[in-house]
Amino acid sequence: TGGHIFPAVSIANELRRQDPDCEILFVGAEGRMEMERVPAAGYNIVGLKVEGLDRKNIFRNIKVIYNLLRSMAKVRGVIKEFRPDVAVGVGGYASGPTLKVAGSMGIPTLLQEQNSYAGVTNKLLAKQASCICVAYEGMERFFPKDKIILTGNPVRQNLTKGTKEEAIRYFNEEFGMELSADKKTLLIIGGSLGARTINQSVIAHLSELLASDVQVIWQTGKNYFADCELAVNAFPSNRTLCCTAFLSQMPLAYALADLVISRAGASSISELCLLGKPSILVPSPNVAEDHQTHNAMALVKKDAAVLVKDVDASNSLIPTALSLIQDEKQLSILRENICELALPDSARLIAEEVMKLAKR
């Protein structure tokens, strides 16, 4: 997914802002989204044939380990040629072998742990890391306390650009909608690839959404767009529900949203905190260590978001959203509390730590 890419590019952009002459090389996993997104952002990337362990088919891990060892050998060659001053790991399959080899070659390493529950790879790499940048308090249960710096997660640039008026004009012109600034707007984010449970929940309650006085912007993700579009086309007179595979103008979608439905990935939560958006979080059950539930609960415990379990979503997600979006008092509480969790200068803080390590 794009969850590791946006923070990495944000850090790289900030490093270049602080030192325009610095050289940056990305290392990613072959066949993953970073191999397209990173070059599009203007950076070189080297691909490793690396993937996560298969927790269901143990015998398949023989191939996984073989590829891991080959990747480590490749990384060693890359490091000898590029000669970096610092290696930064933001998670993703390529971080493990890259940071492990860099550390063994005496290169200072910085880890960026995005989630409230640390991943296995970062826990293993923490011992040799020089610095660990985290987004949540209480991370000393996973990492050495003296290495931890609370920085938050960098988010996509320009998210705060755009007004409600600009958003209304854009969606009406681009998608043929008849949206109004006077009505409440629900933003549903299925991610860049899509979130099956969220999309199925919307499809199951489409008639309720269209019968309500609520406007909807629904990003389905490319994997589920065909089914979702088919369901929406069954209501040809619809002009208040916008269904699209991908939102190229995310700042405008956020500007218009009174309530957001989203998975609980680290980047998504950081964006919601930065923008102060009331949200219903539906943690994905298909992630390592169930870290999305831990991320969501960090907000729920502070009354900064509402959680709907994936298993309950088909029945309760949309009814909960339609009820909450009309409850101005509760929206205000969520908005106020989530704003207090925002850490707006994350990319700058992490880049400064990278520069400190480079100067050593």
N, C-alpha and C positions, 0 to 999 in steps of 0.2 A: 504493500500500500504506500501512499504518499506520506505516511506519518513520520518517517525518519528523514525524508528528503527536504521538506520545508525548513525544519530547524537547521539542517546542515548548510543549506544554501544561504539562509539568513546569517549564520555565523561567518561564512565565507565572504558574503557581501560586506559585513561589518569589518572584517579583517582588512579587506581591500580599501575600505573607507579610511581606516586608521593608518594604513600603510599601503599606498597605491602600488608600490614596487614588490610587495610580497608575492611569492609564487605559491599556488594552491593546486593540489592534485587530489581528486576524489578516488576512493576505491569502493566498488560496489559489487553486487552479486549479478552474475550473468543472467539475462532473461527477466530481470526485475525492472520495475518502473524507473529506478534511478538511472538506468543506462540510456534512457531517453530524456528524462527531465533535467538531469545535471548538464549535459551538453547544451540543452535549450536555454539554460540559465547562464551559459558562457564559460563553463569550466570543463577541463579535461577529466576523463574518468577511465580507470582501469578496471576491467571486470574479472571477478574470480568465480570459478565453478564451485560454488559453496551453497549449502542449504541447511535447514534445521534438522535436528534429529527426528526420526519417525517414531513416535511414542506407541504406535499401534503395531507396526511391522518391524520387530527388532532386527531381523536378518537384513533388512534393507539398509540398516545403518552401517554395514560393512562398506558399502559404496559411499555413504555419506562421509565416513571417517577417511577413506582413501582420497576422496576429493578435497577434504579438509587439509590433509598432509600435503597434497600437491599445491593447494592454494597458499599454504605457508611458505613453501619453497618459492613460489612465484612472487609472493610479497617481499621476500628477502631480496630478490633481484631488483624489484621495483624500488625498494628503499635504498639499496646501494647506488642505484642510478639517480634517483631524485634527491637523496641526501636531505631529508627534512630536519628541521630544528625541533618540531613538535608533531606528535600524532594525536588527532582528536577522534574519539569514538562516539557516535550518536545512536548506537544501536543498529539493528539490521544484521543480516547474516555475515556480512563482510567485516564487521567490527572485531569479532572475536580473533580470527587469525591475524588480522592486520595489527591490532594493538598488542597482541601477545608477542609477535615477532619484533615489533618496534621496541617494546620494553626490553626484550632480551638483547637487543643491539645497543642498548644504552640511550635510547631516545626518550625524552620526557613524554609522558602520555596524559591526556586529559579525557576523562569520561563525562559524558552528559547523560544522566539518567532521567528520562522524561516522566516515568511513572511513579506512583506512590508506593508501589511494591516492586522492588528491584528485580530485574531479570537475572537469570542464572549466569549469563555471559559476563555481565558487569560485576556481579559478585565475585566471579573468578578472577577478573582483571583488576579488581580494586586494590589488591595487595601491592602490585607493582606500580599503580597509578600515582602520578604526582599530585593530581587535583581531581576532585569529583564534584561536578556542578549538578545540583538537584533542583526539583521544582516543588517539592513538598517538605514540610517540617517533619521531624522525627525519623529521618533517614539514617541516623546513627545505629539503628538496629540492623542495618545491612552493611554499612561502610564505616571505616575508621573516622571518628569524629573530627580529628584534626585535619582531615583532607577535604571535608565537606564545605561547599559554598552554596548558599541558597541564591540561585539566579533566576529560577523560573525557566520556562520553555520559550525559545524564540518562535515567533509565528510569521506567517506570510506578510510581506511588506504591503503597505497601502490598504490594510483592512479597514481603517477608520475613514477612508475617503468616500465621499458620497452622502447625499441627503435623501430624505424620504421622497421629496419632489422629483429628484433625478431618477430615483428607483422606479417610481410610478410611471414616469415617462418612458424609461427603458423597457420595462416589462410589457407595457401596453403596445409600444411600437414593435419590439422585437418578436413578441410571442402572440400578438393579437388579443391581448387581454383587455379587460375593462376594470382594472383595479382602481381603488379609491383611497386617498389618504385618510378618509374618515372612518374606515373599517379596520378591524383588527386583522393582523396578518400572521399566519403560522408558517414558519420555515421548517421544512423536513429535509434533513441531510442524510442521504444514503451513502455518502463517501464516494471516492473516485471510482471504485469498482462496484459499489452497491452494498446494501445491507438487506438480506433476504427477508428477515423477520419484520423489519420496519416497513418495507415495501408491501409485503403481504398484508400487514395490518391496515395500511392505507387502502389497499384494494378492497379489503373486506368491509370497510366503512366509508367508501366513496360517496354513497348516496347521502349519508349523514353529513359529511363534510360539505357537499354541494348544497344541501338544504339549509345549512347554518348560515349565519351572517358573517362568516369568517373567510378571509381570502387565504389561499394556500400557494406557496412556492415549494415545489417538490423536486428535489434532485434525486433521481433514482439510482445513479451510477450506471455505467455502460452495460453491465452484465444483465440488468433487469429492465432496461428501458423498454424493450419491445412489448413485454407483458403489461407493463404499467401504462404505456401509451394506448394499447388495445383497450384496457379497462376504461380509461378516460374518454376514448372516442365513442364509447357507448352512451355518452352524454353530450351530444353535438351542440347543445345550446350553452354549454359551459363557457363562461368568460371570467371566472374568478379562481380557477385552479390551474396553475401553470405547471406542466409536467415536462421535465427536461433531463437528459442523461447527465449533463455536466453544466455547472454554473461558471461561466467564464468571468462574470462580474459578481464575484462573491461579496465585495464590499457593499454593493447596492442591495443584494439580498439581505445581508445583515442589517443594513440601514432601515429596511422596511419591516423587519421582523419584530413582533411583540413577544413572541414565544418561539423557541427553537426545540425541535426534536432531533437528537443526535446520538450516535454511539459515544462511548466514553474513552476514546483514544486520547493520549496525552496532548497532542496538538489541538484537537477539537476543543478540549476543555480549556486550554490556555487561551484560545481565541475567544471563547465565551466569557472567560474572566476579564480579559482585556477590554471587551466591548460591553460588558455589564449586561449580558442577555439572559433573562429568565429561561430556564431550559428543563426539558424532560430527557433524562439520560437512559438509554437502553444498552447496557453493557453487552458486548459480544461474548458469547460463551466459548468461542473458538480461538482463544488466545492463551499464550503460555501463562501459567500461574494465576489465571483468571484476573490479570492485572487491571482490566477495565472496570470490574466491580470494585476493586480497591480504589481506583481513581474516582469513581462516582461517589463512593461512600465518604471520601474525604470532603466532598462538597455537601452531601446530604446531611452529614453530622453537624454542619455549620448552617443548616437551613439555607443553603445557597443553590440548591437544585432539587429536582424531584426524580426519583428512580422508579422505573418500571422494568421488572425482570423480563428477559427475553422470552421466557416460557409463558409469561402472562400477557405479552404485548398484543397478540391477535385479538384478545377480548377487551383489554382495558386501556391500551395506549391512546387511541383516538378519543374515546369518551373522556379520559382524563384530561387530554389536551383541550377539548372543547369546553370543559368545565373550568379549567384553570385560566384559559385565555380571557374569560369574562370576569375573573375574580381580580379586580384591580388591586385590592389590598394585598393579596398573596403575591401577585406579580411584583409589587413594589418591595416587599420583604426580600424576595429572591434576588431582585435587581440590586438592592442595597448590599446584601451579604456577598454576592458573587463579585461585586466591584472591589470589596475589601481583600479578595484573594489575588487580585491582579498584580503581576510583576512586569511592568511595561518595558524595562530596559534590558531584557534578558540577553539579546544578541551582543549588546555592547559590553555587558558584564563578563560574558564568556570570552569574548574576543580579547578583553583586557587581561584575563587570566592566561590565555594562550600567549599573548605578547610577553607577559612576565616570565613564562617558562622558556620562551625563545631567547630572552635576554640573559638567562642563566648560562 
